[in-house]
Structure formats: C-alpha cells, structure tokens
Amino acid sequence: MSTDNDKNYVIIGNGVAGINAALAIRERSASAHITVISRETEYYYSRTALMYIAMGTMTGKDTEPYERHFYQSRGIHLIYGHARDIDTRNKKVKMEDQAPVAYDKLLLATGAVVATHDWPGNDLKGVTGLISYQDSENVIRLMKNARYAVVVGGGLIGVELCEVFRHFHLDVTFLIRGPSYWHKALCTEEGQFTEKHIAAHGVHVITSDELARINGKNGMVESITTKSGRTLPCDILGNATGVKPEITLARQAGISCHKGILTDWQLKTDIPDIYAAGDCVEIQSCDPHFMEAIWYTARDMGNIAGLNMSGDSLSYNPGEWYNSAMFFEKEYTVAGRYGVLQEGETDYLYQDEDHSMRIILHNNILEGFSMIGSRWDHEVLLRFIREKKDLDYFLTHYREAQFNPELQIYTIRDNRNL
C-alpha cells in the first residue's frame, strides 16, 4: 500500500489545469509519483497563443511556458498518448497501444471541444474550430488553397479566427447571429465600436443573421447559406459558436456528468479519489451549476485540485470575474460585472476614436469594467470594486489602473454633462 509520500498521482490533460495541479502536488511532496497524460501535445503549451501558431508567427515550442527539461527536473513523468478508458475498480488508466497506468489519485483535466451543430454539411472538409493544437494545424492545411472564409459566432475565438484568415489575405465574412458583436457581453455601442475596428481590417461583418446550411462540392466546403437567404462563397468555415466540456472519458468510466463532469466545490467527482478541473468541470453544489471555460479559472482549479489530491480540503472560490484578450491589436479587459444591465444598475460609457470604456454602476458605486483599446490592471479595477468606490473616484484616480502608463496612458473626458 502506498504512503502519503509515494502515492501515484495521474493527471489526464496537460493544459494549464493539469500542469498547475502537478506542480501543486510536487510542492506538497518531493517523492510523490506524478504522471501527466496528453494526446494533444507532448508538452504543455499556451493555448491563448493558438492564433499565433495558426498564423505561423510562433511555433508550438515558442509558446511552451517551461523548458522541456523542466518536467524531468521536477519528477513529472509525461506520457504522450491516448487514455481510452478508466478502470475505477482497479484504479488504472487504460491506454491506447501503451501499458495501463496505475493511480491512487486521478485528475481529469480534459478541457473542452468545439460545440457541434446539426447544420447540413457540417461534416464537409473545411469546417474548423480554433481551440486545440490540432485545430491550428488544420487551419494551416486548409489555408493553402483557400480564398474565402466565413466565421460563425460572435465571441473572442471568432475574432481570432478572423484575424488568422486575414493574416493570410483571405476574403473574410464574420457572421454574427445577434444584433451586434458579442451582444451577451458587450452593450450595443461597444459591439458597434468593435465591429468598426474589425471591419477596418478588411472583414465583412454581418449581424442579425445566422448559418442555415453548408454547401459543398467533392467533399469540400464551397459556400454557406444563411437563414435570410444569403449565399456566401466559403472555402473555410470557422466555427466559433462556443465550446462544450470534453466528458467522453468520464462518462465511459461511469463518473456522473451532465453538461460537464459533475463535481463539488472541492472538485471531487462522485467516484472516490477522482477529481476534475478546468473547462470540463460542472460544479453542481449551486443553482445554477457553475461552469466557466476561461484560462484563469482552469489555472486556479488546477491548483486547488492538486492541493486537495495531496490531502487538503480546500474549496474553489471563483472570486470576482476578470478576463483579458487582444484582437486586431486591440487590448480588451473586463473586471467585475459586465453584459446586460440588471435591475437597479446604470452604466457610464466613454468612447473616442480608439478607445471604449464602459463602467457598470449600482447607486453610483462601481460594479464592473469593460475596457477596449487600452491596457488595464484588473487587480486595481477589482480593488476599486471591493472598496465600493464611486464613479467620481474612478474618474479622478483611473490612472492608477492604467497598465504601463508611460506607453498606454490616455485621458478620459468626463462626459456626464455633455
């Protein structure tokens, strides 16, 4: 029987959740046996850099946060292969063409996959997402003979796909179902500001329409037809309509799943000694269930899962919402509340030619920030929210939150009385 110091910890998935869990376990025990299994890539890479890998401006190795010898130096054994089943009774991970891997504690960090739809023609060659390393390779292959691209979906991955396709000088159409870009997260003015910026980079933006059918020829995408009756030429269709948790392995093993792998706040599944972390997780100890497919969440869940596998009983705390991204050279930062106003809320909107800034308020107290076109320190923005600062305070102290002020600073004009 293994002791606390020599337990076998096995992690399926080498993204930020899986690797953070491995490092947390190693911090607790110098002698624990840690194995990380992945069939996507041999080494952990930065998924947030997929756009640049697809463009060819960075290689996968360029995006690896750690030198390749790092894992051996930390006693983390990497297996590049396919985990095809989990024997929960005998505590073994069955591998495709490799020996089974025994575990005392197991973490599922299997991530997410592109959301699929029942569009006619969805199985044609030329339909792709951009959430995995294999997606980036597929995009590069498809690009060779392409002239026209259509991107469906209005979030950040959609903009990234547009940017990749424009990098290769394709004729790109961005098809957005809502009345403006990303209308669930941005107000109309923010959406239109972003659309204008995207269009300035040569993308045709169509709103209030959606994909009805994918048309093909000789097994390849040739065009798409929208619900309004438009037919658009299309050699590559970028599916950016969302992601869904990868639960195939968990479901096969008899682990309870709904949309994601069901866990409690300690990230335990209903099978003893099996945990889950990252985009595959659906925390059921709340109503509605908690699901959040962003990098920061996966990072923090991985750390908590690793500590709990090592003997702690910590609960994952989502904390205040924040996220950041960059598209077509525009910085995007969100902190706290965002999206459609709720009862009792108001917002303050500042826009100029290059910047958009929206602040959500309740009784004039700061509740959330949505910043496009400039860099902001989300920690300072969240501190303003926690300290219940008002709008006047922000408009006189905002420079504290502007990141790299010597490069990025700009003046915000108080427009409340204009």
N, C-alpha and C positions, 0 to 999 in steps of 0.2 A: 504493500500500500504506500502511495506517495505521501510525503510530508508536505507541510505548507511551503517549504523551501524548494522542493523539487517537483512540484506539480507540472503536468503538461497543459499548457495554455495554447489553444489553437484558435486562430482568427481567420475567417473566410472573408476576404476582401482587403486589398491593400491601398484603399483610398485614405483620406485624412482621418476618418473614424477608426479604421483598423490599425493604422500606424500609430496614432495617438494612444490607442488602447495598449498596444505592445510596449510603447515607451513608458506608459504609466505603470504597467506590470513590472517592467525592469527596474524602475525607480524603487519599487517595494521589495524586490527580491533579486539578489545578484545571481542566484543559482536556478531560478525557475526556467523551465524549458519552454521557449516561446516559438511557435511556428505560425507563419503567415502564408496563406494560400491565395493565389490570384490567377485567374485565367485571362485577365485583360492585358496586363503588362507584368514584366518580371520585377520591375522596381516602381516604387511609389513616385508618381509624377503629379504636378499641379494641374488639376482638372480645370481650374479657372483660366489656364493658358491654352485650352484646346483650340481656340480661334487662331492663335498664332502658329500652332502646329499645323492646322489645316491650311493656313496661308503659306506655310513653308518658310516663314521668317524665323522660326525656332524649331529645333528638333525636340523629340521627346526627352532626350537626355538633358537638353538645356533647361528643362522645366523641373528636373528632379531636385527636391529641396536638400537631399543628403547625397554625399559621395557614395558610390556603390559599395565601398569597403566598410561604410558606417554600420551596416546591419550585422556583419560578421563581428565587428569590434564590440557590438553591444549584445552579442549572443542571440541574435534574432535570425532564425532559420527561415529562408524564403523558399517556397515551392511554387514554381510556375506551372500550373496545371488546372485541370477541371475537377472540382469537387462535385461528384454526381449524386451522392446520397449521404444521409447521416443515419447511422445505426445508433439510435438513442439508448437502446437497452445495453449494448456492449460498449458504448462511448467510443465510436470510431467514425471517422470521416472516410467514406469510400471514394477513391479517386479513379478517374479515367486513365487507364494504362499506367498507373503507379500504385505502389503499395498503400494500403489503408493507413490513416494517421490517427493514432490513439489520442484521446483528450481526457483531462479531468474537468476542465472548464472550457467552454466553447463560446465564441462570439461570432454572430452573423452580422457582417458589415457589407452586405451585398449590394447596397446602393439602389439605384433606380434605373429604369429603362424608358425609352421614348413611349409616350402614350399612343396607343394604336386606335384606329377608327375604321369604320366599315365603309370607307369611301370606295366606290367601284374603281378598280385599277390600282389599289393600294399595294398590290404585290408586284407591280412593274419595276424593272430595274431603273434606278434614277431617283427613287424616293429615299431620303436620308434624314437622320437627325444630327445632332452635334452634342452628345453628352458622354461619349466614350472615345477611347483612343482608336478603336476600330471605326467609329464614325468619321474621325478626322482622316483616316486612311481612305475610307470610301469616298469622301468628298474629293480628295486629291485625285483619285482614279477617275471619278465621273467628270471632273473638270476638263479633262484632256480634250474631249470632243464636244464640249458644251458651248452654247451661245446664249441661251435664255434660261433664267432661273426664276422660280416663284417661291416665296417664303410664306408659309401659312402659320399664323399665330402671332400674338402681339406683345410678348414679353421680352426679357433680355436676351434669351437664346435666339429669338427671331432677329433682333438687331445684329447679333454677332454673325448669324448666317448671311444676312445682307452684306455685312462688311467683308466677309470672306469672299463672297461671289463678286462683289465689286472690285476687290483686290485683283481678281483675275479678269477684270474688264467685261464681265457678263452683263447682259441686259437684265436687270433685276426688278421684279414686282413684289411688293410687300402687301399681302392680302390680309386685312385685319377685320375680324368679324364685328367688333364694336364700333361705336360712333367716332372714336378717336383712339390713338395709340395707347394701349395698356390701360384701358379706362377703369379697371378694377383697382389700380394702384395710383393712377395719376388723375387729376381733375382735367376737365376739357382743355383749359388753357395750357396746362403742362403737356398734355398729349399733343396738342397742335404745335406747340413750341418744338417738341421733339420731332414730329413729322416734318416740319420745315427744315430742320437740321439734317434729317435723313435724306430728304428729297434733294437737298443741296449737294449731296454726294452721289447723285445720279440714280437714286432709287425711285421707282414709280410707286407711290403709296395709294392704296385703295382701301377705304374704310366702309363699314356697314355692308359688307358682302362676305360670302364665305364659300369654301370649296364644296362643290357638289359631285364632281366626277373627275377622275384622272384618265386621260385618253392616251393610248399607246399605239406603237407600231413596232412589229418584230420584237415584242417583249420589252421595249424601252418606252419611257415616258416621252410623249410627243407634244402634249398640250394639256391644259386643265380647263374645265368649265365651271363657272361659279353659279350660285343659286339665282343670281339676277340674269343669267344667260350670257355673260361674257365668256368668250373663249380666248385664252392667252397661250401663246407659244411657250413651251416649257421643256427643257432638256433635263433639268434637275429640279426636284420639288423638295424644299427644305421643310420638314415637319417640326414646328416649334410650338405645338399646341399644348405642351406640358409633359410631365413625366409621371410615372407611376412606380411604386416600390417594387423591387425585384424580390418576389416571395416564393418563387418556384421551388427552391431547395427546402425552404422552411415548411411549405405546405406538404411536400412529399414526405417529410420526416414526421408529420403529424403535429407540428407546432401550430398553435392557434393563430390564424390570420384572418383579417378582414380585407381592408384595402392594403394594409401593411402588415408587418409582423407585430402581433399584439404583445405589448409589454406593460409593466407598471412603471412608476416614476424612477425606480432603481434600475430600469432597463432589463429586468428579468422576464423571460418568457414563461409559459406555463409548463415547460419541461425543466426539471431540476438541472442546474449547472449550465444552462444555455441562456445567453444574453443576446441582445441585438442593439445596434447603434447606427445612427446616420439616416440616410434617405429612405431606408427600408422600414423604418420604425413607425408604428402607430401606437401611441400611449393611450391606453383605454381607461386610465384612472381619472377621467374627467369627461365632461359632456359640453361641447362635442369633443371627440377624441382629438389628441394633439398630433399633428403631422406637419413637418416643416422641412422642405428639401432645399436647404441652403448650406453653403460650406461652413459657416461659423457654427451652425447647430451641430453638424456632423463632427466637427472638431471637438466641441465641448462634450457631446455624448460619448465619443470615443474615450476621452479622458475619464469620465465618470464610470463608464462600463469597465475599463481596465482596473480602476481602483476597487470597484465592487467585486470583480472577479478575484481580486487579491485579498479580500476579506473585509472591506469597508461596507457600510450600508448607507451610502450617500444617495440623495435624490437629485435627479436632474432638474435644474431650475432654468426655464427658458430666459428669464430676465427680460430686460427691455429689448424691443426689436431694433435691429440695425442691419444694414447691408450696404455694400458699395460695389460699384462696377464702373467700366469705361466702355463707351461705344462711339465709334467715329470720332475719337479724340475728345469726347465729352465725358467729364467725370460725373458720377451720379452717387449721391449719398442720401440715405434715408435713416432716420432715427426716431424711435417712438411711434406715435400714431401716424398713419398715412391712409390714403384712399378716400372713399366717400365719407362725407361728414355725417356724424351721428347726431342724435337729438341733443340740443344744447351747445353744439360746437359751432365755431366760426373759423374762417381762415383769413390769413393775410398773404397776399400774393404780390411778389415783386418780380418783374421781368424787364430785361433790356435786350439788346440785340444778341448777346452771347450768353446770358445767364437767366435761369429761372429759379426762384426760391419761393416755396410755399410753407407756411407755418400754420399748423392746426392749433386752435386755442379753445379753452373752455373757461368762460368767465375771465377772459383776457390772460389766462395762465397758459404757459407753453405746454403743449402735449405732444407735438410731433413736428419733424422737419423733413422736407423733400427738396433736395438741392441738386440742380442740374447745371453743369458747365463750370463748376469750381470744386476745389478740394476742401473738405471739412473734416475736422477731428470729431468723430462720432462720440468719443468719450466726453468731450467738453459739452457737446449738444445734449447728451443724456444727463450730464450733471446739471445743466440748466433746468431740465425737466424735473429731475429728482428734487431740486431745491425750490421748485414751484416759482420760478422767475416769470415775470410778465413780459409782454411784448416790448414795452418801453425799455426794460432792462436789456433785452436782446439787441434792440436797435442801437443801443449805446455801448454794448460790450461784444458785439458779434466778432470783432477782430480776434478775440481770444480763441475762437473756434476755427478760424481760417487756417488751413494746413499750409505749411511752407509759406508764410506770409510774404517773404521777400520776393517770391515768384508769383504767388497766386492771389494776392490781396486785390480786392476791388471795393468800391464804395457803394453801399446800399442807400438808396434815397428813400426816406420816409414818405410814402405816397398816400397816407391815410386821408389827408386833407385836400388831395388834388382832385 
